[in-house]
Amino acid sequence: MTESWGNIDDKNADAERRHIEERQKVERREQEEKERRDKEQRDKREDR
């Protein structure tokens, strides 16, 4: 094992940060999707 522990920690931190960013992106997309569906439901109710 030639890498220092600091180097491994950096790689883990990068992977963790990417993972968090990816999860936030997905959550934001799901939230936008939910809001769009809610709006469509409201629009349908108002049409009646």
N, CA, C and O atoms as a printed pandas DataFrame, in Angstrom:
     atom_number atom_name residue_name chain_id  residue_number  x_coord  y_coord  z_coord
0              1         N          MET        A               1    0.854   -1.183    0.000
1              2        CA          MET        A               1    0.000    0.000    0.000
2              3         C          MET        A               1    0.896    1.241    0.000
3              4         O          MET        A               1    1.523    1.563    1.009
4              5         N          THR        A               2    0.947    1.917   -1.119
5              6        CA          THR        A               2    1.869    3.042   -1.246
6              7         C          THR        A               2    1.185    4.370   -0.943
7              8         O          THR        A               2    1.870    5.355   -0.670
8              9         N          GLU        A               3   -0.132    4.425   -0.981
9             10        CA          GLU        A               3   -0.816    5.693   -0.735
10            11         C          GLU        A               3   -0.816    6.030    0.745
11            12         O          GLU        A               3   -0.915    5.144    1.594
12            13         N          SER        A               4   -0.704    7.311    1.047
13            14        CA          SER        A               4   -0.802    7.739    2.442
14            15         C          SER        A               4   -2.275    7.724    2.852
15            16         O          SER        A               4   -3.172    7.743    2.009
16            17         N          TRP        A               5   -2.500    7.689    4.156
17            18        CA          TRP        A               5   -3.889    7.685    4.633
18            19         C          TRP        A               5   -4.598    8.967    4.239
19            20         O          TRP        A               5   -5.797    8.952    3.958
20            21         N          GLY        A               6   -3.867   10.084    4.213
21            22        CA          GLY        A               6   -4.475   11.354    3.821
22            23         C          GLY        A               6   -5.046   11.286    2.421
23            24         O          GLY        A               6   -6.125   11.814    2.154
24            25         N          ASN        A               7   -4.310   10.626    1.518
25            26        CA          ASN        A               7   -4.754   10.489    0.145
26            27         C          ASN        A               7   -6.049    9.680    0.078
27            28         O          ASN        A               7   -6.965   10.032   -0.666
28            29         N          ILE        A               8   -6.124    8.610    0.844
29            30        CA          ILE        A               8   -7.323    7.772    0.865
30            31         C          ILE        A               8   -8.503    8.565    1.432
31            32         O          ILE        A               8   -9.619    8.482    0.919
32            33         N          ASP        A               9   -8.245    9.337    2.497
33            34        CA          ASP        A               9   -9.302   10.169    3.070
34            35         C          ASP        A               9   -9.826   11.159    2.045
35            36         O          ASP        A               9  -11.032   11.391    1.964
36            37         N          ASP        A              10   -8.916   11.752    1.251
37            38        CA          ASP        A              10   -9.334   12.696    0.223
38            39         C          ASP        A              10  -10.255   12.009   -0.791
39            40         O          ASP        A              10  -11.283   12.562   -1.183
40            41         N          LYS        A              11   -9.875   10.807   -1.205
41            42        CA          LYS        A              11  -10.698   10.087   -2.183
42            43         C          LYS        A              11  -12.071    9.771   -1.592
43            44         O          LYS        A              11  -13.091    9.906   -2.269
44            45         N          ASN        A              12  -12.092    9.350   -0.330
45            46        CA          ASN        A              12  -13.363    9.059    0.323
46            47         C          ASN        A              12  -14.220   10.318    0.435
47            48         O          ASN        A              12  -15.433   10.269    0.236
48            49         N          ALA        A              13  -13.587   11.439    0.753
49            50        CA          ALA        A              13  -14.322   12.701    0.874
50            51         C          ALA        A              13  -14.906   13.099   -0.483
51            52         O          ALA        A              13  -16.047   13.555   -0.562
52            53         N          ASP        A              14  -14.128   12.926   -1.541
53            54        CA          ASP        A              14  -14.621   13.249   -2.879
54            55         C          ASP        A              14  -15.815   12.369   -3.231
55            56         O          ASP        A              14  -16.827   12.860   -3.731
56            57         N          ALA        A              15  -15.697   11.087   -2.973
57            58        CA          ALA        A              15  -16.780   10.156   -3.290
58            59         C          ALA        A              15  -18.020   10.505   -2.469
59            60         O          ALA        A              15  -19.138   10.488   -2.983
60            61         N          GLU        A              16  -17.814   10.821   -1.194
61            62        CA          GLU        A              16  -18.932   11.187   -0.318
62            63         C          GLU        A              16  -19.619   12.451   -0.829
63            64         O          GLU        A              16  -20.847   12.520   -0.878
64            65         N          ARG        A              17  -18.825   13.448   -1.208
65            66        CA          ARG        A              17  -19.391   14.707   -1.691
66            67         C          ARG        A              17  -20.179   14.471   -2.978
67            68         O          ARG        A              17  -21.279   14.999   -3.140
68            69         N          ARG        A              18  -19.616   13.678   -3.893
69            70        CA          ARG        A              18  -20.332   13.377   -5.140
70            71         C          ARG        A              18  -21.632   12.656   -4.838
71            72         O          ARG        A              18  -22.660   12.937   -5.453
72            73         N          HIS        A              19  -21.590   11.725   -3.892
73            74        CA          HIS        A              19  -22.771   10.963   -3.522
74            75         C          HIS        A              19  -23.849   11.897   -2.969
75            76         O          HIS        A              19  -25.021   11.787   -3.330
76            77         N          ILE        A              20  -23.443   12.811   -2.095
77            78        CA          ILE        A              20  -24.395   13.760   -1.510
78            79         C          ILE        A              20  -24.980   14.662   -2.593
79            80         O          ILE        A              20  -26.190   14.883   -2.627
80            81         N          GLU        A              21  -24.129   15.184   -3.478
81            82        CA          GLU        A              21  -24.607   16.056   -4.550
82            83         C          GLU        A              21  -25.601   15.308   -5.436
83            84         O          GLU        A              21  -26.629   15.860   -5.830
84            85         N          GLU        A              22  -25.290   14.051   -5.747
85            86        CA          GLU        A              22  -26.171   13.250   -6.594
86            87         C          GLU        A              22  -27.528   13.058   -5.912
87            88         O          GLU        A              22  -28.578   13.188   -6.541
88            89         N          ARG        A              23  -27.486   12.747   -4.609
89            90        CA          ARG        A              23  -28.729   12.543   -3.878
90            91         C          ARG        A              23  -29.550   13.833   -3.828
91            92         O          ARG        A              23  -30.773   13.792   -3.964
92            93         N          GLN        A              24  -28.890   14.975   -3.635
93            94        CA          GLN        A              24  -29.603   16.256   -3.616
94            95         C          GLN        A              24  -30.228   16.540   -4.968
95            96         O          GLN        A              24  -31.341   17.062   -5.044
96            97         N          LYS        A              25  -29.511   16.195   -6.049
97            98        CA          LYS        A              25  -30.050   16.407   -7.391
98            99         C          LYS        A              25  -31.312   15.586   -7.579
99           100         O          LYS        A              25  -32.319   16.081   -8.084
100          101         N          VAL        A              26  -31.248   14.311   -7.163
101          102        CA          VAL        A              26  -32.395   13.420   -7.308
102          103         C          VAL        A              26  -33.572   13.940   -6.475
103          104         O          VAL        A              26  -34.708   13.979   -6.948
104          105         N          GLU        A              27  -33.287   14.337   -5.232
105          106        CA          GLU        A              27  -34.359   14.836   -4.365
106          107         C          GLU        A              27  -34.994   16.091   -4.950
107          108         O          GLU        A              27  -36.212   16.259   -4.891
108          109         N          ARG        A              28  -34.166   16.979   -5.519
109          110        CA          ARG        A              28  -34.691   18.206   -6.119
110          111         C          ARG        A              28  -35.576   17.859   -7.310
111          112         O          ARG        A              28  -36.639   18.452   -7.493
112          113         N          ARG        A              29  -35.132   16.885   -8.130
113          114        CA          ARG        A              29  -35.907   16.478   -9.296
114          115         C          ARG        A              29  -37.232   15.876   -8.853
115          116         O          ARG        A              29  -38.273   16.164   -9.443
116          117         N          GLU        A              30  -37.199   15.031   -7.804
117          118        CA          GLU        A              30  -38.436   14.419   -7.315
118          119         C          GLU        A              30  -39.375   15.481   -6.763
119          120         O          GLU        A              30  -40.587   15.400   -6.963
120          121         N          GLN        A              31  -38.825   16.483   -6.065
121          122        CA          GLN        A              31  -39.643   17.556   -5.505
122          123         C          GLN        A              31  -40.317   18.344   -6.627
123          124         O          GLN        A              31  -41.506   18.653   -6.546
124          125         N          GLU        A              32  -39.553   18.669   -7.679
125          126        CA          GLU        A              32  -40.116   19.406   -8.809
126          127         C          GLU        A              32  -41.212   18.588   -9.478
127          128         O          GLU        A              32  -42.252   19.127   -9.854
128          129         N          GLU        A              33  -40.980   17.289   -9.626
129          130        CA          GLU        A              33  -41.971   16.394  -10.234
130          131         C          GLU        A              33  -43.257   16.384   -9.406
131          132         O          GLU        A              33  -44.360   16.457   -9.947
132          133         N          LYS        A              34  -43.092   16.291   -8.080
133          134        CA          LYS        A              34  -44.252   16.274   -7.183
134          135         C          LYS        A              34  -45.023   17.591   -7.287
135          136         O          LYS        A              34  -46.252   17.582   -7.352
136          137         N          GLU        A              35  -44.316   18.716   -7.303
137          138        CA          GLU        A              35  -44.983   20.017   -7.404
138          139         C          GLU        A              35  -45.743   20.131   -8.721
139          140         O          GLU        A              35  -46.845   20.678   -8.764
140          141         N          ARG        A              36  -45.145   19.611   -9.798
141          142        CA          ARG        A              36  -45.798   19.671  -11.107
142          143         C          ARG        A              36  -47.089   18.840  -11.091
143          144         O          ARG        A              36  -48.123   19.272  -11.599
144          145         N          ARG        A              37  -47.008   17.635  -10.498
145          146        CA          ARG        A              37  -48.201   16.796  -10.406
146          147         C          ARG        A              37  -49.281   17.456   -9.554
147          148         O          ARG        A              37  -50.462   17.426   -9.902
148          149         N          ASP        A              38  -48.866   18.055   -8.432
149          150        CA          ASP        A              38  -49.830   18.742   -7.568
150          151         C          ASP        A              38  -50.512   19.872   -8.332
151          152         O          ASP        A              38  -51.724   20.059   -8.224
152          153         N          LYS        A              39  -49.732   20.621   -9.101
153          154        CA          LYS        A              39  -50.283   21.732   -9.872
154          155         C          LYS        A              39  -51.278   21.206  -10.917
155          156         O          LYS        A              39  -52.344   21.790  -11.111
156          157         N          GLU        A              40  -50.929   20.108  -11.583
157          158        CA          GLU        A              40  -51.838   19.532  -12.574
158          159         C          GLU        A              40  -53.142   19.097  -11.905
159          160         O          GLU        A              40  -54.224   19.286  -12.460
160          161         N          GLN        A              41  -53.032   18.514  -10.710
161          162        CA          GLN        A              41  -54.233   18.098   -9.985
162          163         C          GLN        A              41  -55.101   19.316   -9.653
163          164         O          GLN        A              41  -56.322   19.272   -9.810
164          165         N          ARG        A              42  -54.472   20.396   -9.196
165          166        CA          ARG        A              42  -55.223   21.621   -8.885
166          167         C          ARG        A              42  -55.901   22.154  -10.138
167          168         O          ARG        A              42  -57.069   22.541  -10.104
168          169         N          ASP        A              43  -55.156   22.172  -11.256
169          170        CA          ASP        A              43  -55.712   22.683  -12.504
170          171         C          ASP        A              43  -56.924   21.853  -12.919
171          172         O          ASP        A              43  -57.926   22.408  -13.371
172          173         N          LYS        A              44  -56.845   20.530  -12.769
173          174        CA          LYS        A              44  -57.969   19.669  -13.138
174          175         C          LYS        A              44  -59.185   19.974  -12.267
175          176         O          LYS        A              44  -60.309   20.035  -12.767
176          177         N          ARG        A              45  -58.963   20.167  -10.961
177          178        CA          ARG        A              45  -60.071   20.467  -10.062
178          179         C          ARG        A              45  -60.716   21.801  -10.417
179          180         O          ARG        A              45  -61.938   21.938  -10.353
180          181         N          GLU        A              46  -59.895   22.791  -10.791
181          182        CA          GLU        A              46  -60.430   24.107  -11.122
182          183         C          GLU        A              46  -61.213   24.058  -12.433
183          184         O          GLU        A              46  -62.117   24.870  -12.631
184          185         N          ASP        A              47  -60.892   23.135  -13.325
185          186        CA          ASP        A              47  -61.584   23.040  -14.615
186          187         C          ASP        A              47  -63.014   22.553  -14.437
187          188         O          ASP        A              47  -63.887   22.881  -15.240
188          189         N          ARG        A              48  -63.258   21.774  -13.391
189          190        CA          ARG        A              48  -64.594   21.210  -13.222
190          191         C          ARG        A              48  -65.617   22.252  -12.847
191          192         O          ARG        A              48  -66.791   21.929  -12.669
